[in-house]
Amino acid sequence: MAAYPVDPGDPDPSYLSFWRERHLCTLTTPRPDGSPHVVPVGVTYDPEARLARVIANKSSTKVLNVLAAGPEGARVAVCQVDGRRWATLVGRAFVRAEPDRVAEAERRYAERYERTPSPNPSRVVIEIELTRAMGKAAGRTPGKAPGKS
């Protein structure tokens, strides 16, 4: 089963549909020593803004890893899998604490996961500015790039 590339700002309908389904995801961030830190998270995908969002506590290891990368952001990936279907989003992550950004991330999380996140005054959002996407979602022909026949 071959993966196919996706334009993260203009995904095909099957890829976007898969990201709208409720799935547990993983976030991979680089530790200061360069090794990967992989944790389960809830992720929302906003192709119009070319963003993925992860809500988190500001003292979590994932947040500290992103902050340690400095002002250029951390190169990260989020992935979800369901049997043979999978999707990965890649980009630069930045920690945002502005109340409007956190509220938007919470709103999107509640919509996707059908539950409102519990109140957390220490909550921040990891915004991932997307540069790449790939995966194998339902309705695709293995090895075929979007728009190819």
N, CA, C and O atoms as a GROMACS GRO file, in nm:
protein
  596
    1MET      N    1   0.085  -0.117   0.000
    1MET     CA    2   0.000   0.000   0.000
    1MET      C    3   0.089   0.124   0.000
    1MET      O    4   0.156   0.152   0.099
    2ALA      N    5   0.091   0.195  -0.107
    2ALA     CA    6   0.176   0.312  -0.121
    2ALA      C    7   0.107   0.436  -0.065
    2ALA      O    8  -0.015   0.451  -0.073
    3ALA      N    9   0.187   0.523  -0.008
    3ALA     CA   10   0.136   0.651   0.040
    3ALA      C   11   0.124   0.746  -0.079
    3ALA      O   12   0.188   0.726  -0.182
    4TYR      N   13   0.044   0.846  -0.063
    4TYR     CA   14   0.034   0.946  -0.168
    4TYR      C   15   0.053   1.085  -0.107
    4TYR      O   16   0.014   1.108   0.007
    5PRO      N   17   0.112   1.177  -0.184
    5PRO     CA   18   0.128   1.314  -0.134
    5PRO      C   19  -0.004   1.388  -0.142
    5PRO      O   20  -0.090   1.358  -0.225
    6VAL      N   21  -0.019   1.484  -0.054
    6VAL     CA   22  -0.140   1.565  -0.045
    6VAL      C   23  -0.098   1.711  -0.032
    6VAL      O   24  -0.001   1.740   0.038
    7ASP      N   25  -0.169   1.801  -0.096
    7ASP     CA   26  -0.148   1.943  -0.072
    7ASP      C   27  -0.217   1.976   0.060
    7ASP      O   28  -0.340   1.968   0.068
    8PRO      N   29  -0.141   2.014   0.166
    8PRO     CA   30  -0.206   2.036   0.295
    8PRO      C   31  -0.308   2.150   0.296
    8PRO      O   32  -0.392   2.157   0.386
    9GLY      N   33  -0.301   2.239   0.197
    9GLY     CA   34  -0.397   2.348   0.188
    9GLY      C   35  -0.515   2.316   0.099
    9GLY      O   36  -0.612   2.392   0.096
   10ASP      N   37  -0.508   2.205   0.027
   10ASP     CA   38  -0.616   2.167  -0.066
   10ASP      C   39  -0.623   2.014  -0.076
   10ASP      O   40  -0.597   1.957  -0.182
   11PRO      N   41  -0.659   1.948   0.036
   11PRO     CA   42  -0.662   1.802   0.035
   11PRO      C   43  -0.779   1.748  -0.046
   11PRO      O   44  -0.881   1.815  -0.063
   12ASP      N   45  -0.763   1.625  -0.097
   12ASP     CA   46  -0.875   1.563  -0.167
   12ASP      C   47  -0.984   1.527  -0.065
   12ASP      O   48  -0.955   1.519   0.054
   13PRO      N   49  -1.107   1.506  -0.110
   13PRO     CA   50  -1.219   1.484  -0.017
   13PRO      C   51  -1.201   1.365   0.077
   13PRO      O   52  -1.241   1.372   0.193
   14SER      N   53  -1.141   1.255   0.030
   14SER     CA   54  -1.126   1.139   0.118
   14SER      C   55  -1.026   1.168   0.230
   14SER      O   56  -1.044   1.123   0.343
   15TYR      N   57  -0.921   1.241   0.200
   15TYR     CA   58  -0.821   1.275   0.301
   15TYR      C   59  -0.883   1.367   0.406
   15TYR      O   60  -0.868   1.344   0.526
   16LEU      N   61  -0.952   1.470   0.361
   16LEU     CA   62  -1.016   1.563   0.453
   16LEU      C   63  -1.123   1.492   0.537
   16LEU      O   64  -1.134   1.517   0.657
   17SER      N   65  -1.199   1.405   0.475
   17SER     CA   66  -1.301   1.330   0.547
   17SER      C   67  -1.240   1.246   0.658
   17SER      O   68  -1.294   1.239   0.769
   18PHE      N   69  -1.127   1.182   0.629
   18PHE     CA   70  -1.058   1.102   0.729
   18PHE      C   71  -1.015   1.189   0.847
   18PHE      O   72  -1.025   1.146   0.962
   19TRP      N   73  -0.967   1.310   0.820
   19TRP     CA   74  -0.926   1.399   0.928
   19TRP      C   75  -1.045   1.453   1.006
   19TRP      O   76  -1.027   1.503   1.117
   20ARG      N   77  -1.164   1.445   0.952
   20ARG     CA   78  -1.282   1.491   1.026
   20ARG      C   79  -1.339   1.381   1.114
   20ARG      O   80  -1.419   1.409   1.204
   21GLU      N   81  -1.300   1.256   1.091
   21GLU     CA   82  -1.343   1.147   1.176
   21GLU      C   83  -1.273   1.157   1.311
   21GLU      O   84  -1.166   1.217   1.323
   22ARG      N   85  -1.335   1.099   1.411
   22ARG     CA   86  -1.277   1.102   1.546
   22ARG      C   87  -1.173   0.991   1.558
   22ARG      O   88  -1.207   0.872   1.558
   23HIS      N   89  -1.047   1.031   1.569
   23HIS     CA   90  -0.937   0.936   1.589
   23HIS      C   91  -0.836   0.994   1.687
   23HIS      O   92  -0.816   1.115   1.694
   24LEU      N   93  -0.774   0.905   1.762
   24LEU     CA   94  -0.661   0.944   1.843
   24LEU      C   95  -0.542   0.962   1.749
   24LEU      O   96  -0.529   0.888   1.652
   25CYS      N   97  -0.459   1.057   1.778
   25CYS     CA   98  -0.345   1.087   1.692
   25CYS      C   99  -0.217   1.083   1.775
   25CYS      O  100  -0.220   1.068   1.897
   26THR      N  101  -0.106   1.097   1.706
   26THR     CA  102   0.022   1.113   1.775
   26THR      C  103   0.086   1.242   1.726
   26THR      O  104   0.067   1.285   1.613
   27LEU      N  105   0.163   1.302   1.816
   27LEU     CA  106   0.245   1.418   1.785
   27LEU      C  107   0.389   1.379   1.811
   27LEU      O  108   0.422   1.327   1.918
   28THR      N  109   0.475   1.403   1.713
   28THR     CA  110   0.617   1.377   1.730
   28THR      C  111   0.690   1.510   1.730
   28THR      O  112   0.686   1.587   1.634
   29THR      N  113   0.759   1.537   1.843
   29THR     CA  114   0.840   1.658   1.858
   29THR      C  115   0.984   1.616   1.882
   29THR      O  116   1.010   1.507   1.934
   30PRO      N  117   1.080   1.703   1.846
   30PRO     CA  118   1.220   1.671   1.874
   30PRO      C  119   1.258   1.711   2.016
   30PRO      O  120   1.231   1.823   2.058
   31ARG      N  121   1.320   1.620   2.088
   31ARG     CA  122   1.378   1.654   2.218
   31ARG      C  123   1.503   1.739   2.194
   31ARG      O  124   1.557   1.740   2.084
   32PRO      N  125   1.550   1.811   2.297
   32PRO     CA  126   1.673   1.890   2.279
   32PRO      C  127   1.793   1.807   2.230
   32PRO      O  128   1.882   1.862   2.165
   33ASP      N  129   1.796   1.676   2.260
   33ASP     CA  130   1.906   1.593   2.212
   33ASP      C  131   1.883   1.540   2.070
   33ASP      O  132   1.965   1.467   2.016
   34GLY      N  133   1.770   1.580   2.010
   34GLY     CA  134   1.739   1.538   1.873
   34GLY      C  135   1.656   1.412   1.861
   34GLY      O  136   1.606   1.383   1.753
   35SER      N  137   1.640   1.337   1.968
   35SER     CA  138   1.560   1.215   1.961
   35SER      C  139   1.411   1.250   1.957
   35SER      O  140   1.371   1.355   2.007
   36PRO      N  141   1.330   1.162   1.898
   36PRO     CA  142   1.186   1.193   1.887
   36PRO      C  143   1.111   1.166   2.017
   36PRO      O  144   1.138   1.069   2.088
   37HIS      N  145   1.018   1.252   2.046
   37HIS     CA  146   0.924   1.238   2.159
   37HIS      C  147   0.787   1.220   2.095
   37HIS      O  148   0.737   1.312   2.030
   38VAL      N  149   0.725   1.104   2.112
   38VAL     CA  150   0.597   1.073   2.049
   38VAL      C  151   0.492   1.052   2.158
   38VAL      O  152   0.511   0.970   2.248
   39VAL      N  153   0.382   1.127   2.148
   39VAL     CA  154   0.276   1.117   2.248
   39VAL      C  155   0.139   1.118   2.180
   39VAL      O  156   0.123   1.176   2.073
   40PRO      N  157   0.040   1.052   2.243
   40PRO     CA  158  -0.096   1.058   2.191
   40PRO      C  159  -0.158   1.194   2.219
   40PRO      O  160  -0.141   1.250   2.328
   41VAL      N  161  -0.229   1.247   2.121
   41VAL     CA  162  -0.293   1.378   2.133
   41VAL      C  163  -0.422   1.380   2.051
   41VAL      O  164  -0.448   1.290   1.971
   42GLY      N  165  -0.500   1.482   2.072
   42GLY     CA  166  -0.609   1.516   1.983
   42GLY      C  167  -0.559   1.625   1.889
   42GLY      O  168  -0.495   1.720   1.933
   43VAL      N  169  -0.589   1.611   1.761
   43VAL     CA  170  -0.542   1.707   1.661
   43VAL      C  171  -0.661   1.756   1.580
   43VAL      O  172  -0.751   1.679   1.547
   44THR      N  173  -0.660   1.883   1.546
   44THR     CA  174  -0.757   1.934   1.449
   44THR      C  175  -0.680   1.987   1.330
   44THR      O  176  -0.569   2.039   1.342
   45TYR      N  177  -0.742   1.973   1.214
   45TYR     CA  178  -0.680   2.008   1.086
   45TYR      C  179  -0.763   2.115   1.019
   45TYR      O  180  -0.883   2.098   0.998
   46ASP      N  181  -0.698   2.226   0.986
   46ASP     CA  182  -0.764   2.340   0.923
   46ASP      C  183  -0.691   2.369   0.791
   46ASP      O  184  -0.598   2.449   0.788
   47PRO      N  185  -0.734   2.302   0.682
   47PRO     CA  186  -0.661   2.320   0.556
   47PRO      C  187  -0.666   2.463   0.502
   47PRO      O  188  -0.570   2.507   0.439
   48GLU      N  189  -0.775   2.535   0.527
   48GLU     CA  190  -0.785   2.672   0.477
   48GLU      C  191  -0.674   2.760   0.534
   48GLU      O  192  -0.619   2.844   0.465
   49ALA      N  193  -0.642   2.739   0.662
   49ALA     CA  194  -0.536   2.815   0.727
   49ALA      C  195  -0.401   2.743   0.718
   49ALA      O  196  -0.298   2.796   0.761
   50ARG      N  197  -0.400   2.623   0.662
   50ARG     CA  198  -0.280   2.538   0.656
   50ARG      C  199  -0.221   2.517   0.795
   50ARG      O  200  -0.100   2.527   0.816
   51LEU      N  201  -0.312   2.486   0.891
   51LEU     CA  202  -0.273   2.464   1.030
   51LEU      C  203  -0.328   2.334   1.083
   51LEU      O  204  -0.438   2.291   1.046
   52ALA      N  205  -0.251   2.272   1.171
   52ALA     CA  206  -0.301   2.168   1.260
   52ALA      C  207  -0.284   2.224   1.400
   52ALA      O  208  -0.190   2.300   1.427
   53ARG      N  209  -0.375   2.188   1.490
   53ARG     CA  210  -0.371   2.242   1.625
   53ARG      C  211  -0.379   2.130   1.727
   53ARG      O  212  -0.452   2.032   1.710
   54VAL      N  213  -0.301   2.146   1.834
   54VAL     CA  214  -0.300   2.052   1.947
   54VAL      C  215  -0.310   2.136   2.073
   54VAL      O  216  -0.227   2.223   2.097
   55ILE      N  217  -0.412   2.111   2.155
   55ILE     CA  218  -0.421   2.181   2.282
   55ILE      C  219  -0.334   2.106   2.384
   55ILE      O  220  -0.325   1.983   2.379
   56ALA      N  221  -0.272   2.180   2.474
   56ALA     CA  222  -0.179   2.119   2.569
   56ALA      C  223  -0.161   2.207   2.691
   56ALA      O  224  -0.193   2.326   2.690
   57ASN      N  225  -0.108   2.148   2.796
   57ASN     CA  226  -0.070   2.223   2.914
   57ASN      C  227   0.066   2.287   2.888
   57ASN      O  228   0.154   2.224   2.831
   58LYS      N  229   0.082   2.411   2.930
   58LYS     CA  230   0.206   2.484   2.899
   58LYS      C  231   0.330   2.422   2.961
   58LYS      O  232   0.442   2.454   2.919
   59SER      N  233   0.315   2.332   3.060
   59SER     CA  234   0.431   2.268   3.121
   59SER      C  235   0.457   2.128   3.067
   59SER      O  236   0.546   2.058   3.116
   60SER      N  237   0.380   2.085   2.966
   60SER     CA  238   0.398   1.950   2.911
   60SER      C  239   0.530   1.939   2.834
   60SER      O  240   0.583   2.038   2.785
   61THR      N  241   0.580   1.819   2.825
   61THR     CA  242   0.705   1.795   2.753
   61THR      C  243   0.693   1.835   2.608
   61THR      O  244   0.787   1.892   2.552
   62LYS      N  245   0.581   1.807   2.544
   62LYS     CA  246   0.565   1.844   2.402
   62LYS      C  247   0.576   1.995   2.383
   62LYS      O  248   0.639   2.040   2.287
   63VAL      N  249   0.517   2.072   2.472
   63VAL     CA  250   0.525   2.218   2.465
   63VAL      C  251   0.668   2.264   2.490
   63VAL      O  252   0.721   2.348   2.418
   64LEU      N  253   0.731   2.208   2.591
   64LEU     CA  254   0.870   2.246   2.622
   64LEU      C  255   0.963   2.211   2.507
   64LEU      O  256   1.057   2.285   2.479
   65ASN      N  257   0.939   2.098   2.439
   65ASN     CA  258   1.021   2.062   2.322
   65ASN      C  259   1.005   2.165   2.210
   65ASN      O  260   1.104   2.205   2.148
   66VAL      N  261   0.883   2.208   2.185
   66VAL     CA  262   0.860   2.308   2.079
   66VAL      C  263   0.927   2.440   2.117
   66VAL      O  264   0.993   2.502   2.034
   67LEU      N  265   0.911   2.481   2.242
   67LEU     CA  266   0.973   2.606   2.286
   67LEU      C  267   1.126   2.598   2.278
   67LEU      O  268   1.190   2.697   2.243
   68ALA      N  269   1.183   2.482   2.309
   68ALA     CA  270   1.329   2.467   2.307
   68ALA      C  271   1.386   2.482   2.166
   68ALA      O  272   1.504   2.511   2.151
   69ALA      N  273   1.304   2.464   2.065
   69ALA     CA  274   1.350   2.477   1.926
   69ALA      C  275   1.378   2.621   1.889
   69ALA      O  276   1.446   2.648   1.790
   70GLY      N  277   1.327   2.715   1.967
   70GLY     CA  278   1.354   2.855   1.942
   70GLY      C  279   1.253   2.923   1.852
   70GLY      O  280   1.149   2.865   1.821
   71PRO      N  281   1.282   3.046   1.810
   71PRO     CA  282   1.186   3.126   1.736
   71PRO      C  283   1.152   3.074   1.596
   71PRO      O  284   1.051   3.113   1.538
   72GLU      N  285   1.235   2.986   1.543
   72GLU     CA  286   1.206   2.929   1.410
   72GLU      C  287   1.105   2.815   1.418
   72GLU      O  288   1.062   2.764   1.315
   73GLY      N  289   1.067   2.776   1.539
   73GLY     CA  290   0.972   2.668   1.556
   73GLY      C  291   1.037   2.532   1.547
   73GLY      O  292   1.152   2.520   1.505
   74ALA      N  293   0.964   2.431   1.586
   74ALA     CA  294   1.013   2.293   1.583
   74ALA      C  295   0.953   2.220   1.464
   74ALA      O  296   0.835   2.238   1.433
   75ARG      N  297   1.033   2.138   1.398
   75ARG     CA  298   0.981   2.053   1.290
   75ARG      C  299   0.914   1.934   1.355
   75ARG      O  300   0.977   1.856   1.427
   76VAL      N  301   0.784   1.919   1.330
   76VAL     CA  302   0.704   1.816   1.395
   76VAL      C  303   0.616   1.744   1.293
   76VAL      O  304   0.604   1.784   1.178
   77ALA      N  305   0.555   1.635   1.340
   77ALA     CA  306   0.456   1.562   1.260
   77ALA      C  307   0.343   1.517   1.350
   77ALA      O  308   0.365   1.481   1.466
   78VAL      N  309   0.222   1.520   1.296
   78VAL     CA  310   0.107   1.458   1.361
   78VAL      C  311   0.056   1.350   1.267
   78VAL      O  312   0.058   1.365   1.144
   79CYS      N  313   0.011   1.242   1.326
   79CYS     CA  314  -0.034   1.128   1.246
   79CYS      C  315  -0.154   1.064   1.312
   79CYS      O  316  -0.167   1.066   1.434
   80GLN      N  317  -0.241   1.008   1.230
   80GLN     CA  318  -0.349   0.927   1.281
   80GLN      C  319  -0.359   0.803   1.195
   80GLN      O  320  -0.323   0.804   1.077
   81VAL      N  321  -0.408   0.695   1.255
   81VAL     CA  322  -0.417   0.568   1.183
   81VAL      C  323  -0.546   0.498   1.223
   81VAL      O  324  -0.590   0.506   1.338
   82ASP      N  325  -0.606   0.431   1.128
   82ASP     CA  326  -0.726   0.352   1.151
   82ASP      C  327  -0.716   0.232   1.057
   82ASP      O  328  -0.752   0.241   0.940
   83GLY      N  329  -0.666   0.120   1.109
   83GLY     CA  330  -0.646   0.003   1.024
   83GLY      C  331  -0.542   0.035   0.918
   83GLY      O  332  -0.430   0.074   0.949
   84ARG      N  333  -0.581   0.018   0.791
   84ARG     CA  334  -0.489   0.046   0.681
   84ARG      C  335  -0.493   0.191   0.635
   84ARG      O  336  -0.413   0.232   0.551
   85ARG      N  337  -0.585   0.269   0.690
   85ARG     CA  338  -0.591   0.411   0.656
   85ARG      C  339  -0.504   0.489   0.752
   85ARG      O  340  -0.502   0.462   0.872
   86TRP      N  341  -0.432   0.587   0.697
   86TRP     CA  342  -0.349   0.672   0.782
   86TRP      C  343  -0.328   0.806   0.714
   86TRP      O  344  -0.346   0.820   0.593
   87ALA      N  345  -0.290   0.905   0.795
   87ALA     CA  346  -0.265   1.039   0.742
   87ALA      C  347  -0.164   1.108   0.831
   87ALA      O  348  -0.171   1.099   0.954
   88THR      N  349  -0.069   1.176   0.769
   88THR     CA  350   0.034   1.249   0.841
   88THR      C  351   0.039   1.392   0.790
   88THR      O  352   0.030   1.418   0.670
   89LEU      N  353   0.053   1.485   0.884
   89LEU     CA  354   0.072   1.627   0.855
   89LEU      C  355   0.206   1.668   0.914
   89LEU      O  356   0.237   1.632   1.028
   90VAL      N  357   0.285   1.743   0.838
   90VAL     CA  358   0.420   1.783   0.880
   90VAL      C  359   0.431   1.935   0.870
   90VAL      O  360   0.374   1.996   0.779
   91GLY      N  361   0.505   1.994   0.963
   91GLY     CA  362   0.526   2.138   0.955
   91GLY      C  363   0.607   2.190   1.070
   91GLY      O  364   0.670   2.115   1.145
   92ARG      N  365   0.605   2.322   1.084
   92ARG     CA  366   0.675   2.391   1.192
   92ARG      C  367   0.574   2.425   1.301
   92ARG      O  368   0.469   2.482   1.275
   93ALA      N  369   0.609   2.388   1.424
   93ALA     CA  370   0.520   2.411   1.538
   93ALA      C  371   0.564   2.531   1.619
   93ALA      O  372   0.683   2.557   1.638
   94PHE      N  373   0.464   2.603   1.667
   94PHE     CA  374   0.485   2.720   1.753
   94PHE      C  375   0.384   2.712   1.867
   94PHE      O  376   0.270   2.668   1.846
   95VAL      N  377   0.423   2.753   1.985
   95VAL     CA  378   0.333   2.755   2.100
   95VAL      C  379   0.267   2.891   2.104
   95VAL      O  380   0.334   2.995   2.101
   96ARG      N  381   0.135   2.891   2.111
   96ARG     CA  382   0.057   3.015   2.118
   96ARG      C  383  -0.025   3.014   2.248
   96ARG      O  384  -0.088   2.914   2.282
   97ALA      N  385  -0.022   3.126   2.318
   97ALA     CA  386  -0.096   3.138   2.443
   97ALA      C  387  -0.206   3.243   2.436
   97ALA      O  388  -0.280   3.262   2.533
   98GLU      N  389  -0.218   3.313   2.323
   98GLU     CA  390  -0.320   3.417   2.311
   98GLU      C  391  -0.459   3.355   2.333
   98GLU      O  392  -0.492   3.252   2.274
   99PRO      N  393  -0.541   3.417   2.418
   99PRO     CA  394  -0.672   3.360   2.451
   99PRO      C  395  -0.759   3.328   2.329
   99PRO      O  396  -0.828   3.226   2.328
  100ASP      N  397  -0.757   3.414   2.226
  100ASP     CA  398  -0.840   3.387   2.109
  100ASP      C  399  -0.792   3.262   2.033
  100ASP      O  400  -0.873   3.187   1.980
  101ARG      N  401  -0.661   3.242   2.028
  101ARG     CA  402  -0.608   3.124   1.959
  101ARG      C  403  -0.637   2.997   2.038
  101ARG      O  404  -0.672   2.894   1.980
  102VAL      N  405  -0.623   3.004   2.169
  102VAL     CA  406  -0.654   2.888   2.253
  102VAL      C  407  -0.802   2.855   2.242
  102VAL      O  408  -0.839   2.738   2.230
  103ALA      N  409  -0.888   2.957   2.248
  103ALA     CA  410  -1.032   2.935   2.237
  103ALA      C  411  -1.069   2.870   2.103
  103ALA      O  412  -1.154   2.781   2.098
  104GLU      N  413  -1.007   2.916   1.995
  104GLU     CA  414  -1.035   2.857   1.863
  104GLU      C  415  -0.991   2.710   1.859
  104GLU      O  416  -1.062   2.626   1.804
  105ALA      N  417  -0.877   2.681   1.917
  105ALA     CA  418  -0.830   2.542   1.922
  105ALA      C  419  -0.925   2.456   2.006
  105ALA      O  420  -0.954   2.342   1.969
  106GLU      N  421  -0.972   2.509   2.118
  106GLU     CA  422  -1.067   2.435   2.203
  106GLU      C  423  -1.198   2.411   2.128
  106GLU      O  424  -1.255   2.303   2.135
  107ARG      N  425  -1.246   2.513   2.056
  107ARG     CA  426  -1.370   2.499   1.978
  107ARG      C  427  -1.357   2.388   1.874
  107ARG      O  428  -1.446   2.304   1.862
  108ARG      N  429  -1.248   2.390   1.801
  108ARG     CA  430  -1.226   2.289   1.698
  108ARG      C  431  -1.210   2.149   1.759
  108ARG      O  432  -1.260   2.051   1.704
  109TYR      N  433  -1.142   2.141   1.872
  109TYR     CA  434  -1.128   2.013   1.942
  109TYR      C  435  -1.266   1.960   1.983
  109TYR      O  436  -1.296   1.843   1.959
  110ALA      N  437  -1.349   2.045   2.043
  110ALA     CA  438  -1.482   2.004   2.087
  110ALA      C  439  -1.566   1.956   1.968
  110ALA      O  440  -1.642   1.860   1.980
  111GLU      N  441  -1.552   2.023   1.855
  111GLU     CA  442  -1.627   1.985   1.735
  111GLU      C  443  -1.582   1.848   1.683
  111GLU      O  444  -1.665   1.763   1.651
  112ARG      N  445  -1.453   1.826   1.674
  112ARG     CA  446  -1.401   1.700   1.619
  112ARG      C  447  -1.421   1.583   1.714
  112ARG      O  448  -1.463   1.475   1.672
  113TYR      N  449  -1.392   1.603   1.841
  113TYR     CA  450  -1.393   1.493   1.937
  113TYR      C  451  -1.523   1.483   2.016
  113TYR      O  452  -1.536   1.398   2.104
  114GLU      N  453  -1.618   1.571   1.986
  114GLU     CA  454  -1.752   1.568   2.045
  114GLU      C  455  -1.749   1.570   2.197
  114GLU      O  456  -1.829   1.506   2.264
  115ARG      N  457  -1.653   1.646   2.248
  115ARG     CA  458  -1.648   1.671   2.393
  115ARG      C  459  -1.571   1.799   2.417
  115ARG      O  460  -1.470   1.827   2.351
  116THR      N  461  -1.620   1.876   2.511
  116THR     CA  462  -1.555   2.002   2.544
  116THR      C  463  -1.437   1.975   2.635
  116THR      O  464  -1.450   1.903   2.734
  117PRO      N  465  -1.321   2.031   2.603
  117PRO     CA  466  -1.206   2.011   2.692
  117PRO      C  467  -1.235   2.072   2.830
  117PRO      O  468  -1.298   2.176   2.840
  118SER      N  469  -1.187   2.005   2.933
  118SER     CA  470  -1.208   2.058   3.068
  118SER      C  471  -1.132   2.191   3.082
  118SER      O  472  -1.030   2.212   3.018
  119PRO      N  473  -1.184   2.279   3.166
  119PRO     CA  474  -1.116   2.409   3.184
  119PRO      C  475  -0.972   2.388   3.231
  119PRO      O  476  -0.945   2.301   3.314
  120ASN      N  477  -0.881   2.469   3.178
  120ASN     CA  478  -0.740   2.460   3.216
  120ASN      C  479  -0.677   2.597   3.196
  120ASN      O  480  -0.650   2.637   3.082
  121PRO      N  481  -0.653   2.670   3.303
  121PRO     CA  482  -0.593   2.804   3.288
  121PRO      C  483  -0.449   2.799   3.237
  121PRO      O  484  -0.394   2.901   3.197
  122SER      N  485  -0.388   2.682   3.237
  122SER     CA  486  -0.251   2.666   3.187
  122SER      C  487  -0.247   2.614   3.043
  122SER      O  488  -0.142   2.574   2.994
  123ARG      N  489  -0.362   2.616   2.977
  123ARG     CA  490  -0.368   2.562   2.841
  123ARG      C  491  -0.307   2.659   2.741
  123ARG      O  492  -0.324   2.781   2.749
  124VAL      N  493  -0.236   2.600   2.645
  124VAL     CA  494  -0.183   2.670   2.529
  124VAL      C  495  -0.221   2.586   2.408
  124VAL      O  496  -0.276   2.477   2.421
  125VAL      N  497  -0.190   2.638   2.291
  125VAL     CA  498  -0.213   2.560   2.170
  125VAL      C  499  -0.082   2.552   2.093
  125VAL      O  500  -0.010   2.651   2.077
  126ILE      N  501  -0.053   2.432   2.047
  126ILE     CA  502   0.059   2.413   1.954
  126ILE      C  503  -0.002   2.425   1.815
  126ILE      O  504  -0.082   2.342   1.773
  127GLU      N  505   0.038   2.530   1.744
  127GLU     CA  506  -0.007   2.549   1.606
  127GLU      C  507   0.103   2.500   1.514
  127GLU      O  508   0.218   2.540   1.526
  128ILE      N  509   0.066   2.415   1.422
  128ILE     CA  510   0.161   2.360   1.327
  128ILE      C  511   0.131   2.420   1.190
  128ILE      O  512   0.026   2.395   1.132
  129GLU      N  513   0.226   2.499   1.141
  129GLU     CA  514   0.215   2.557   1.008
  129GLU      C  515   0.256   2.449   0.908
  129GLU      O  516   0.373   2.413   0.899
  130LEU      N  517   0.159   2.400   0.834
  130LEU     CA  518   0.179   2.280   0.753
  130LEU      C  519   0.259   2.304   0.626
  130LEU      O  520   0.236   2.400   0.552
  131THR      N  521   0.353   2.215   0.603
  131THR     CA  522   0.435   2.220   0.482
  131THR      C  523   0.420   2.095   0.396
  131THR      O  524   0.445   2.099   0.276
  132ARG      N  525   0.379   1.985   0.457
  132ARG     CA  526   0.364   1.859   0.384
  132ARG      C  527   0.249   1.779   0.442
  132ARG      O  528   0.212   1.796   0.558
  133ALA      N  529   0.194   1.692   0.360
  133ALA     CA  530   0.093   1.598   0.405
  133ALA      C  531   0.104   1.474   0.318
  133ALA      O  532   0.142   1.480   0.201
  134MET      N  533   0.070   1.362   0.377
  134MET     CA  534   0.071   1.236   0.303
  134MET      C  535  -0.022   1.139   0.374
  134MET      O  536  -0.064   1.163   0.488
  135GLY      N  537  -0.054   1.030   0.308
  135GLY     CA  538  -0.138   0.932   0.373
  135GLY      C  539  -0.199   0.833   0.277
  135GLY      O  540  -0.169   0.831   0.157
  136LYS      N  541  -0.286   0.753   0.333
  136LYS     CA  542  -0.363   0.655   0.256
  136LYS      C  543  -0.500   0.649   0.319
  136LYS      O  544  -0.523   0.575   0.415
  137ALA      N  545  -0.591   0.728   0.264
  137ALA     CA  546  -0.728   0.732   0.316
  137ALA      C  547  -0.819   0.654   0.222
  137ALA      O  548  -0.780   0.620   0.110
  138ALA      N  549  -0.938   0.626   0.267
  138ALA     CA  550  -1.035   0.551   0.186
  138ALA      C  551  -1.060   0.620   0.054
  138ALA      O  552  -1.053   0.743   0.045
  139GLY      N  553  -1.090   0.544  -0.047
  139GLY     CA  554  -1.127   0.600  -0.176
  139GLY      C  555  -1.012   0.635  -0.266
  139GLY      O  556  -1.033   0.695  -0.371
  140ARG      N  557  -0.890   0.599  -0.229
  140ARG     CA  558  -0.773   0.630  -0.310
  140ARG      C  559  -0.723   0.504  -0.380
  140ARG      O  560  -0.742   0.392  -0.331
  141THR      N  561  -0.661   0.523  -0.492
  141THR     CA  562  -0.595   0.414  -0.561
  141THR      C  563  -0.450   0.411  -0.516
  141THR      O  564  -0.381   0.512  -0.529
  142PRO      N  565  -0.401   0.297  -0.462
  142PRO     CA  566  -0.263   0.295  -0.414
  142PRO      C  567  -0.165   0.347  -0.518
  142PRO      O  568  -0.171   0.310  -0.636
  143GLY      N  569  -0.074   0.433  -0.472
  143GLY     CA  570   0.031   0.484  -0.556
  143GLY      C  571  -0.009   0.598  -0.649
  143GLY      O  572   0.075   0.651  -0.721
  144LYS      N  573  -0.134   0.635  -0.649
  144LYS     CA  574  -0.179   0.743  -0.737
  144LYS      C  575  -0.178   0.874  -0.662
  144LYS      O  576  -0.234   0.884  -0.552
  145ALA      N  577  -0.116   0.974  -0.718
  145ALA     CA  578  -0.116   1.107  -0.659
  145ALA      C  579  -0.250   1.173  -0.684
  145ALA      O  580  -0.318   1.138  -0.781
  146PRO      N  581  -0.290   1.268  -0.600
  146PRO     CA  582  -0.417   1.338  -0.622
  146PRO      C  583  -0.419   1.400  -0.762
  146PRO      O  584  -0.320   1.458  -0.807
  147GLY      N  585  -0.532   1.388  -0.827
  147GLY     CA  586  -0.550   1.447  -0.959
  147GLY      C  587  -0.494   1.363  -1.071
  147GLY      O  588  -0.507   1.401  -1.188
  148LYS      N  589  -0.433   1.250  -1.041
  148LYS     CA  590  -0.377   1.162  -1.145
  148LYS      C  591  -0.472   1.045  -1.167
  148LYS      O  592  -0.542   1.003  -1.075
  149SER      N  593  -0.473   0.992  -1.286
  149SER     CA  594  -0.558   0.875  -1.313
  149SER      C  595  -0.477   0.766  -1.378
  149SER      O  596  -0.530   0.660  -1.408
   0.00000   0.00000   0.00000
